[in-house]
Amino acid sequence: MNPSIRVLSVDETLRAAVLALDVHPDQRPFVGHTRDSLADVAVCPGSEALALLHGDAVVGYVRIDRRASALTDHPLAAGAVALRSFLIDAPRQGQGLGRAALDAIHAYVAGRHPDRERILLTVNVRNEAALRAYQRAGYRDSGELYHGGSAGPQYVLWYPLGPSID
């Protein structure tokens, strides 16, 4: 059975718990730090910082961008919301929270952005665990690589928000 995850906007009551989240050191080049993502959200119109809660505990974080601006020229960017900086806190990994969180994120985005057709993200080609997790959650590989990230080439994945679109 999947654990229940709630998605809430990061506000002052959740900020300290979100800032305390961390990933394993080998995952940091792919995810970065929540403090940097929160700083970006503060200056990027259309960005949302979201806490992922299991019960009352903040167990993860994700940033949603109304437009997939990093992939503007990609054909899947039109009508897409970008998923960025997704993480589950290191001590909570391996408990099924990642998949439950992605399901909750999908529902949140579909409800909050009903005009969007898909979620778009990039995942580093060396981050095999994340790639498998996204694929298990229903993300599709676009068949193209994105080369704009600082950590090297990344797969471009997408998740359909409405009826199946190919």
C-alpha positions as YAML, in Angstrom:
chain: A
units: angstrom
residues:
- id: 1
  name: MET
  ca: [0.00, 0.00, 0.00]
- id: 2
  name: ASN
  ca: [1.32, 3.44, -0.94]
- id: 3
  name: PRO
  ca: [1.90, 5.88, 1.91]
- id: 4
  name: SER
  ca: [-0.26, 8.98, 1.81]
- id: 5
  name: ILE
  ca: [1.55, 12.17, 0.81]
- id: 6
  name: ARG
  ca: [0.17, 15.71, 1.00]
- id: 7
  name: VAL
  ca: [1.49, 18.54, -1.17]
- id: 8
  name: LEU
  ca: [1.52, 21.98, 0.48]
- id: 9
  name: SER
  ca: [2.98, 25.32, -0.54]
- id: 10
  name: VAL
  ca: [6.10, 26.12, 1.43]
- id: 11
  name: ASP
  ca: [5.22, 28.89, 3.86]
- id: 12
  name: GLU
  ca: [6.98, 30.16, 6.98]
- id: 13
  name: THR
  ca: [5.59, 27.28, 9.07]
- id: 14
  name: LEU
  ca: [7.18, 24.71, 6.72]
- id: 15
  name: ARG
  ca: [10.30, 26.58, 5.61]
- id: 16
  name: ALA
  ca: [12.68, 25.37, 8.35]
- id: 17
  name: ALA
  ca: [11.68, 21.73, 7.83]
- id: 18
  name: VAL
  ca: [12.17, 22.07, 4.06]
- id: 19
  name: LEU
  ca: [15.58, 23.67, 4.57]
- id: 20
  name: ALA
  ca: [16.58, 20.75, 6.82]
- id: 21
  name: LEU
  ca: [15.93, 18.20, 4.03]
- id: 22
  name: ASP
  ca: [18.97, 16.63, 2.42]
- id: 23
  name: VAL
  ca: [19.84, 13.83, 0.05]
- id: 24
  name: HIS
  ca: [22.71, 11.36, 0.06]
- id: 25
  name: PRO
  ca: [26.00, 13.02, -0.99]
- id: 26
  name: ASP
  ca: [26.09, 11.14, -4.32]
- id: 27
  name: GLN
  ca: [22.63, 12.53, -5.18]
- id: 28
  name: ARG
  ca: [23.49, 16.18, -4.43]
- id: 29
  name: PRO
  ca: [24.97, 16.99, -7.89]
- id: 30
  name: PHE
  ca: [21.62, 16.02, -9.43]
- id: 31
  name: VAL
  ca: [19.28, 17.71, -6.94]
- id: 32
  name: GLY
  ca: [21.22, 20.53, -5.30]
- id: 33
  name: HIS
  ca: [20.12, 22.17, -2.05]
- id: 34
  name: THR
  ca: [16.63, 23.25, -1.09]
- id: 35
  name: ARG
  ca: [17.95, 26.66, 0.00]
- id: 36
  name: ASP
  ca: [19.07, 27.37, -3.58]
- id: 37
  name: SER
  ca: [15.77, 26.19, -5.04]
- id: 38
  name: LEU
  ca: [13.78, 28.30, -2.57]
- id: 39
  name: ALA
  ca: [15.88, 31.34, -3.48]
- id: 40
  name: ASP
  ca: [15.15, 30.73, -7.18]
- id: 41
  name: VAL
  ca: [11.43, 30.38, -6.53]
- id: 42
  name: ALA
  ca: [11.43, 33.77, -4.81]
- id: 43
  name: VAL
  ca: [12.62, 35.50, -7.99]
- id: 44
  name: CYS
  ca: [11.04, 33.34, -10.71]
- id: 45
  name: PRO
  ca: [7.44, 34.20, -11.61]
- id: 46
  name: GLY
  ca: [5.30, 31.11, -12.01]
- id: 47
  name: SER
  ca: [7.46, 28.97, -9.69]
- id: 48
  name: GLU
  ca: [6.04, 27.16, -6.69]
- id: 49
  name: ALA
  ca: [7.97, 25.65, -3.79]
- id: 50
  name: LEU
  ca: [6.10, 22.62, -2.47]
- id: 51
  name: ALA
  ca: [6.63, 20.59, 0.68]
- id: 52
  name: LEU
  ca: [5.79, 16.89, 0.64]
- id: 53
  name: LEU
  ca: [4.31, 15.68, 3.91]
- id: 54
  name: HIS
  ca: [3.75, 12.17, 5.24]
- id: 55
  name: GLY
  ca: [1.46, 12.66, 8.19]
- id: 56
  name: ASP
  ca: [2.74, 15.86, 9.79]
- id: 57
  name: ALA
  ca: [6.37, 15.26, 8.81]
- id: 58
  name: VAL
  ca: [7.99, 17.06, 5.88]
- id: 59
  name: VAL
  ca: [9.66, 14.23, 3.98]
- id: 60
  name: GLY
  ca: [10.37, 15.86, 0.64]
- id: 61
  name: TYR
  ca: [10.36, 18.87, -1.60]
- id: 62
  name: VAL
  ca: [9.65, 19.77, -5.20]
- id: 63
  name: ARG
  ca: [9.65, 22.91, -7.29]
- id: 64
  name: ILE
  ca: [7.03, 23.35, -9.99]
- id: 65
  name: ASP
  ca: [7.48, 25.92, -12.76]
- id: 66
  name: ARG
  ca: [4.41, 26.98, -14.73]
- id: 67
  name: ARG
  ca: [6.53, 26.97, -17.87]
- id: 68
  name: ALA
  ca: [9.36, 24.64, -18.79]
- id: 69
  name: SER
  ca: [11.62, 27.59, -19.58]
- id: 70
  name: ALA
  ca: [14.88, 25.59, -19.63]
- id: 71
  name: LEU
  ca: [13.40, 23.46, -22.42]
- id: 72
  name: THR
  ca: [11.62, 26.27, -24.29]
- id: 73
  name: ASP
  ca: [12.66, 24.97, -27.71]
- id: 74
  name: HIS
  ca: [11.63, 21.38, -26.99]
- id: 75
  name: PRO
  ca: [8.35, 20.37, -28.68]
- id: 76
  name: LEU
  ca: [6.99, 18.98, -25.38]
- id: 77
  name: ALA
  ca: [7.55, 22.29, -23.53]
- id: 78
  name: ALA
  ca: [4.39, 23.89, -24.92]
- id: 79
  name: GLY
  ca: [1.58, 23.13, -22.50]
- id: 80
  name: ALA
  ca: [3.95, 21.70, -19.89]
- id: 81
  name: VAL
  ca: [4.67, 22.36, -16.25]
- id: 82
  name: ALA
  ca: [8.29, 21.72, -15.26]
- id: 83
  name: LEU
  ca: [9.11, 19.52, -12.27]
- id: 84
  name: ARG
  ca: [12.41, 20.49, -10.65]
- id: 85
  name: SER
  ca: [14.46, 19.78, -7.53]
- id: 86
  name: PHE
  ca: [12.36, 16.76, -6.51]
- id: 87
  name: LEU
  ca: [13.76, 14.99, -3.48]
- id: 88
  name: ILE
  ca: [12.89, 12.73, -0.61]
- id: 89
  name: ASP
  ca: [14.92, 13.28, 2.57]
- id: 90
  name: ALA
  ca: [17.81, 10.80, 2.76]
- id: 91
  name: PRO
  ca: [16.67, 9.00, 5.96]
- id: 92
  name: ARG
  ca: [13.20, 8.51, 4.43]
- id: 93
  name: GLN
  ca: [14.32, 7.06, 1.09]
- id: 94
  name: GLY
  ca: [13.49, 3.44, 0.33]
- id: 95
  name: GLN
  ca: [10.09, 3.56, 2.07]
- id: 96
  name: GLY
  ca: [7.88, 4.03, -1.02]
- id: 97
  name: LEU
  ca: [7.56, 7.75, -0.38]
- id: 98
  name: GLY
  ca: [9.03, 8.77, -3.74]
- id: 99
  name: ARG
  ca: [6.36, 7.00, -5.77]
- id: 100
  name: ALA
  ca: [3.60, 8.20, -3.44]
- id: 101
  name: ALA
  ca: [4.98, 11.74, -3.67]
- id: 102
  name: LEU
  ca: [5.01, 11.65, -7.48]
- id: 103
  name: ASP
  ca: [1.38, 10.46, -7.50]
- id: 104
  name: ALA
  ca: [0.46, 13.32, -5.15]
- id: 105
  name: ILE
  ca: [2.41, 15.82, -7.28]
- id: 106
  name: HIS
  ca: [0.59, 14.64, -10.42]
- id: 107
  name: ALA
  ca: [-2.79, 15.17, -8.73]
- id: 108
  name: TYR
  ca: [-1.72, 18.56, -7.37]
- id: 109
  name: VAL
  ca: [-0.48, 19.81, -10.75]
- id: 110
  name: ALA
  ca: [-3.57, 18.53, -12.60]
- id: 111
  name: GLY
  ca: [-5.83, 20.36, -10.13]
- id: 112
  name: ARG
  ca: [-3.79, 23.56, -9.88]
- id: 113
  name: HIS
  ca: [-2.90, 23.84, -13.57]
- id: 114
  name: PRO
  ca: [-5.83, 22.32, -15.50]
- id: 115
  name: ASP
  ca: [-4.69, 24.06, -18.69]
- id: 116
  name: ARG
  ca: [-1.39, 22.15, -18.73]
- id: 117
  name: GLU
  ca: [-1.14, 18.89, -20.70]
- id: 118
  name: ARG
  ca: [1.96, 17.34, -19.20]
- id: 119
  name: ILE
  ca: [4.72, 17.50, -16.63]
- id: 120
  name: LEU
  ca: [8.19, 17.78, -18.10]
- id: 121
  name: LEU
  ca: [11.48, 17.09, -16.34]
- id: 122
  name: THR
  ca: [15.08, 16.23, -16.98]
- id: 123
  name: VAL
  ca: [17.06, 13.55, -15.19]
- id: 124
  name: ASN
  ca: [20.81, 13.10, -15.47]
- id: 125
  name: VAL
  ca: [21.90, 10.08, -17.52]
- id: 126
  name: ARG
  ca: [24.10, 8.97, -14.58]
- id: 127
  name: ASN
  ca: [21.16, 9.07, -12.14]
- id: 128
  name: GLU
  ca: [19.88, 5.58, -12.90]
- id: 129
  name: ALA
  ca: [17.87, 5.22, -9.69]
- id: 130
  name: ALA
  ca: [15.91, 8.41, -10.40]
- id: 131
  name: LEU
  ca: [15.34, 7.38, -14.02]
- id: 132
  name: ARG
  ca: [13.87, 4.04, -12.90]
- id: 133
  name: ALA
  ca: [11.69, 5.77, -10.28]
- id: 134
  name: TYR
  ca: [10.27, 8.22, -12.82]
- id: 135
  name: GLN
  ca: [9.63, 5.45, -15.34]
- id: 136
  name: ARG
  ca: [7.83, 3.35, -12.71]
- id: 137
  name: ALA
  ca: [5.65, 6.40, -11.98]
- id: 138
  name: GLY
  ca: [4.59, 6.59, -15.64]
- id: 139
  name: TYR
  ca: [7.04, 9.10, -17.11]
- id: 140
  name: ARG
  ca: [7.88, 8.62, -20.77]
- id: 141
  name: ASP
  ca: [11.26, 9.21, -22.38]
- id: 142
  name: SER
  ca: [11.14, 11.80, -25.17]
- id: 143
  name: GLY
  ca: [14.10, 10.09, -26.86]
- id: 144
  name: GLU
  ca: [16.18, 13.26, -26.68]
- id: 145
  name: LEU
  ca: [18.90, 14.51, -24.38]
- id: 146
  name: TYR
  ca: [19.13, 17.96, -22.79]
- id: 147
  name: HIS
  ca: [22.69, 19.29, -22.60]
- id: 148
  name: GLY
  ca: [22.12, 22.52, -20.66]
- id: 149
  name: GLY
  ca: [22.65, 21.27, -17.12]
- id: 150
  name: SER
  ca: [25.81, 21.68, -15.08]
- id: 151
  name: ALA
  ca: [25.95, 17.97, -14.18]
- id: 152
  name: GLY
  ca: [26.04, 16.67, -17.77]
- id: 153
  name: PRO
  ca: [23.53, 15.30, -20.28]
- id: 154
  name: GLN
  ca: [20.00, 14.61, -19.11]
- id: 155
  name: TYR
  ca: [17.07, 12.56, -20.37]
- id: 156
  name: VAL
  ca: [13.92, 14.57, -21.13]
- id: 157
  name: LEU
  ca: [10.95, 12.80, -19.55]
- id: 158
  name: TRP
  ca: [7.28, 13.68, -19.54]
- id: 159
  name: TYR
  ca: [4.10, 12.62, -17.82]
- id: 160
  name: PRO
  ca: [0.64, 13.09, -19.40]
- id: 161
  name: LEU
  ca: [-1.81, 14.95, -17.15]
- id: 162
  name: GLY
  ca: [-5.03, 14.31, -19.04]
- id: 163
  name: PRO
  ca: [-6.26, 11.53, -21.26]
- id: 164
  name: SER
  ca: [-3.40, 9.65, -22.88]
- id: 165
  name: ILE
  ca: [-1.55, 11.85, -25.35]
- id: 166
  name: ASP
  ca: [1.24, 10.48, -27.52]
...
